[in-house]
C-alpha cells in the first residue's frame, strides 16, 4: 500500500517513539465498524503540496475517504508537531489529533471517524501557540493537552487541558508538578545560555524573569510573585531605554492580572491606564476612547491567559468599537481565533 501511495503522495512522519527515538510513518491501523480494519494515513500531495488525512480499507487498500487540512499546513520538519490516533476523552472511540500551522502559529484539530468518513469535531482554541504536546502527564491513563505561547522567542507558562465533549477543559497547572518542573528546567537552561555579563543580553534575562513572574501567578504563589515583581521593577523603573520600558510595562500588566484575580477590576483598570500613559507619555493626542480601547485589550489578554476565550473576544470587539484603528486588538483577533465556535 505504501508503495502505491508514494506514486502520488508523500507519507508524512508520525510521532517519535520515545524508546527508539525514531519517527514512524503516520499510518495507523484501527478497527472502525465491528471487525473491519482501516488505515488512517497522513499524506501530502506531491503536485499540490496539500496535506490530507485519508482513510483506507486495510483488506484491499481502497481509499474510503480523504479530508483536506486547508487552510492549515503540517510542517513535517517540526518534530513537535503531533499527529496520531488515540482515545483523547476515554469514551471508547478513537479520535484523530493533528497539530497544524497557520500564519498566526499552531493549534490542534481533532477528527472522528463516522460511517467510514473523517469528520472534523468543532473545537474552540486559540490560534497562536508555539508548542502543543499530548502526553499522559500524571500516568493515570488519560491524555493531557499541553500548549504554550511564545513571547520574544521564549516559551510561556504551559496551559493544560483535557479534551471532553468536543471542548478543551482548562486544568490547573499546580496539579501537574511534572509540567512545572519541565518548565522551570527550560527557564534555567535558557538563563544558563546567557553570558555572565548582561550587557546586550539583559533584555533576554528580563524576559526570563517576566516568564517566572507569570509562572508564579499561574501557580498562585503570591509571595514569590510579589518578591520577584518588586525586584525586577526596581531594576527597570528608572531606565528610559525603550526596550526596557516595554518590559517594565509588561511587569505592570502582570501586576494588574493579580488584581483581576482578586476581582479588583477597578484598581486593575486604573493600573493598566497608568501604565499605558507612562509608556506613551510622548503621545499627547490619545483620546479617552483610545486609552480605554487599549485598557480593554489588556484585560482581554488576561481572559485569554485564563482561557476564557468568549470573554476575550467580547472585550477585543468592544476595544475595536471604541477605536477601530487599535491594531493590537485587531492583531489579537486575527491570531487568536477562527470563527469556529
N, C-alpha and C positions, 0 to 999 in steps of 0.2 A: 504493500500500500504506500509506504513512504517513497519508494522509487517512482510510483505513478504520480504521487503528489508533486514531486520535485520537478516534474515537467512544466508545471505552471505556477508553482508556489515555492516560497522559501519557508520551511518549517521552523518556527521560532523556538527559541530555547525556553525551558520551563524554570522552575525554582531550583536553587542549588541544593544538592544533597549535603547536609551539614557533616555527615560522617565521611563521605567520599570526597567532599569538596569538588563536586563535579555537577555540571548543569546538564540535565537530560533534555531531550526534545520535549516540547509542550504537547504531548499526546497522552491522553488519559482514557483508560478503558473502564467503562462503567456499565451497570445494569440500569435500564430506564423503565421498561414495562415488563413485568414478570421476569422471565429469564433472558429476555432479549438484551444482548450486549451491543454497545456502541462505543465509538471513539469520539472524544472531544479533542479537536486539534486547533491550535493557534497558528495561523499562517499569514504570509504576506504575498500578495500577488506580485509576480516577477515584473510584469509590464507596468501596472498602475501604481505599484508600491503601496497598495491599500491593504490594511490589516483586517483579518476576518477571524471569527470563531466558527468552526464548521463541525457538523455532526455527521458521522459516517456509521453505516451498519458494519459491525465487526465481522459478520459472516461473509459478506460479499463485497465489502468496501464501497457500497453505494452511498453517494452523497445524499443525505436526508435533508439537511438544512444548512444555510450559510447566513451569518449575521455580521453586518459591517460595523466597524468601530468608529467610523467617521461621526463627528468632526475631530475625534481624538486620534492619537497615534500611540503606538507602542515603540519604545526605544529599546531595541534588542541588545544594545551595547551596555545598558544600565543594569548591573547585577541586582539592584534593589527593587526593580520593577516586578511586582508579584503577578503571576498568572497560574491558576490552578483550579482544581475541582475538589470541593470539600463541603462538609455539612457545617456551615457557619453558625447556625442558630440551634443546632441539635434537635431539629424537628423530624429527623429521619429522611429528609430529602436533600440531595446534593445541590449545591449552588456552584456556579462558575464565577470566580472572582478574578478581576484583572485590574492592575494599576495602569492608568493611561495618562497621557500628557497632552496638555493644551498650551496655548501661549501664556497662560497665567501660572501654570505649574502642574501638579499631579492631583488626581483624585481616584477614587475607587468606583468601578462599575460592577454590578452584580446581576447575573442572569440565572434563570431557571430553565429546566428542560421540561416542556409540557407538550404531550402528544407528539413527540419526536420533532418538536420545534424549540428553538432557543428564543426565550422571551426575556427582555431586559426588565428588571424589577425597579420600580421608582425608588430613588434614594436621594434625599436632600443632603448635600455635603458641600463644604467649602471647596473651592477650585484651586487654591493656591498653596497646596502642600509641597514641600521639598522632598519629603521622605514618607513612605507608607509601608508598614510591615504588618504581617498577620502571624501571630505567634500565640502559643498557649503559655502565657507568662507565669501563671501560678500552678501549672501542671494539674489542673482539675478536669481536663478533658474538653474544655470549651476554649475556643479561639478568641483572642483579643485583637482588635484592630488598633495599631499604634500609628499615629500621624503627627508629623512635625512640620511647622512652617520654618522659614529661614529669614533672618534679618541681618543685613550686612555680611552675608555669607556664613552666618553662624546659625546652626540648628537651634530652634527654640524649644521650650518645655514640651515634652510629649503629651499629646491628647490621646486618651484611651477610650475605646468604645466596645460595646457588644452589639452585634447585629441581631435584631429581633423584630419580627412583624414588619419587615421592609423598612426598618428605621435604624439609625445609629443611636444607641443608648449611651450617653456620656457616663463615664466611670470616674471615680476619684483617684487621682494619681497616688495619693498616700496609701491606697490599698494594694499597690503593686511595687513593693520595695526593690524588686529586681530591675524595673524600669528606672527607678530613681537612681540606683547605683550605676546603671549603664550611662545615664545622662551626666551624672556627676563625674564619672570617669572621662567622658567625652570632653567636658569643660576643662578638666585638669590637663588632659592631653593637649588641648588647644592652647592652654596657658603655657605649658612647658615648651611649646614650639616658638614662643616669643623670645627674643633676645633678652638678656638680663637688664640691659639698658633700655628704657622705654622709648624715648625719642619718638621716631616716626610710628612706632608700634603701640603708642599709648592709646590710640583710638580703639585698636583691637582689644587691648586689655579692658578698656571701659565697656566695650560690647560684651565681653565675657562676664564682667561684674553685673551688668544690667540683666543678663540672662540668669545669673544666680538670684538676683533680686526677684525676678518674676517666678523662678522656681520656688523660692521661699514663700511667696504669696500664694502660689498654687497649692502648696503643702500646708497652708495656714500656720506657718511658723513665724508668728508675729514679731517675736523678739529678734530673730535672725534677720528678718526682712527690714525692720526699723534700724537695726545696727548697721547693716550693710548699706542701706539707703543713705543714712546720715553721713557715713564716712565718705561715700562716693560724692555726694552733693557738696561736702566741704571742700573736696578737691576741685570740683568743676565750677562752683558757683560764681567765682570772680574771674574766670578765664573767658576772654572775649573771642577766642578762636571760634569761627562759625561751626566747624565740625563738632567741637566740644560743647558748644551751646545747644546743638541738636541733641547730644547725649544727655545733657542736663535737662532739657525739655522732656525727653523720654522718661527720665527718672521721676519727674513731677507727674507725668501721666500715670505711672505705676503707683505713685502716692495717691492719686485720685482714685485709681482702681480699689485701693484698700478702703477708701471712704465709701465707695459704691457697694463694696461687700458688706459694709455695716449699715447699708441703707441711708447713708448720709448724702443723699443726692444733691441737695442744695450746696453743701460745702464742697462736694466734688466738682460741681459745675463752676463754682467760683474759683477753685484752684486751677482748673483747666483754662478758664478765661484769662486768669492772671498769667499763666504760663505762655499762652498764645500771644498776649500783648507784649510780654517781655521778649519773646523770640522775634516778634515782628515789630519791635518798637520804632524802627525807622520807617515803617509803612503807616502813614498818617491818614490814608484815605479809606481805611477799613470802616464799613458801616456796622451798626449794631447787628443787622441781619447777617452780614458776612461773618462776624465773630461768632454769633450764635450757631451758624451753619457749621463752623469748624469745631465748636464745642460738641455739637450733636454727632459729628463724625468721630470724635474721640470716644464718646460714650458708646457709639456703635461698635468701635473696636473692643471695648470692654465686653459687650454682649457676644461679639464674635469669639473672644477668648473663653467666655463661659459657655460657648456652643449654643447660645440662644439665637439661632440664625434668623428666625422670623422677626424678632425684635430688632436685630441688627439691620435687616433690610428696611424695616419700617423707619428707623432713625436715619438711615442713609437717604432714603427717599425724601424725608422731611428736611434733611440738610440741603438737598438739591432744590426743594421747593423754595427755601429761604434764599439760596444762592445757586442758580443754575450753572454758574461758572466755577463751582467748587470742584476742581479737578481731582482732589484727593478722594472725595466721596464718589465721584464718577469712576475713578480707578478701582476703588474698593468693590463697587457693584460689579464691575466687569470682571474682576479677578476672583471674587469670592463665590459667585453664584451663577447657575444657569436657571432658566425658567422651568425647572423640573419639579416643582412642588405644587 
